[in-house]
Amino acid sequence: MKALKDSFTEYFVNKRIQQTPYYLIAILSFNMLIVVMLTIIILYNVGFNHQKDRLKELVDTQAVMIHVVAEQEFLLHKNLSPEMKKRVAEDIIRKVSQAHSGYTGFGKTGEFTLGKREGDKIQFLIKQRHFKIDKPTPVLWNSLKGEPMRRALNGVKGIDITYD
């Protein structure tokens, strides 16, 4: 019995393992890894583009609503002096700010904000959700912070991934 067991073990160790095509196992494992990585990349890009489109639609809707509110206010106050028009515009911004004060934003990181340029600074008109302060802190115009707002104030429209 021991001789049979030894011959079986010897055959299995010497012949069977030598005949196993390890390179095929390695190629299949490598191919599987490539397919899984490509699948993850494709799914990430599809989800990212879907989220980007959804946020663009949401921002466009917000802009239209603010524009409609502003038009209605200016229709109610026709024939105003430039100084009164400025006060009405400030009142519109105040109303929009109050309406968005409890708004949590888009997901974990997105937020809706308004801003204006005051000299060499960007002054935010709506409190940012990530800071627990009543009056938003201005950002220097030439700093790396506030890049999306700087682009908006320069009249640049569109979607971009940038440092904020």
C-alpha positions, 0 to 999 in steps of 0.5 A: 500500500505504501508503494502505491501511495508513494508512486501516486505522490511521485506521479502527481508531484513530478508529472502533473505539476510539470504539465500545468500551464502556469503561463495560461493561468497568469494570462487569464488572471491578467486578462481578468484584471484588465477587464475589471479595471476597464469596467470600473473606469467605464462605469465611473465615467458614465456616473461622473458624466451623468452627475455633471449633466444633472448638476448643470440642469440644476444650476440652469434651473436656479439661474432661470428662477433667479432671472424670473424673480428679478424680472418680476421685481423690476416690472413692479418698479418701473421708471426708477432712478439708477440708485433705486434700481441698485437698491431693488437689485440688492433687495433681489439678492437679499431675497435669493440669499434668504431663500437659499440660506437653508439649502444644503447644496448638491451632495456632499461637496456641491453648493449654490452661491452668488458673488460679486467683485469688489475691487481686488476681492470676490465677495460671496453673497450667500453663506457657504455651507461648509463654513459656520460663519454668518458673513462669507469671507471675501477671497482675493481676486488673484488667489487660487481660491474661488476659481469657479466664482472668478470664472463666472464673474469674468463671464465664462460659462460652462462646466469644468473640474477645477480647484476651489 
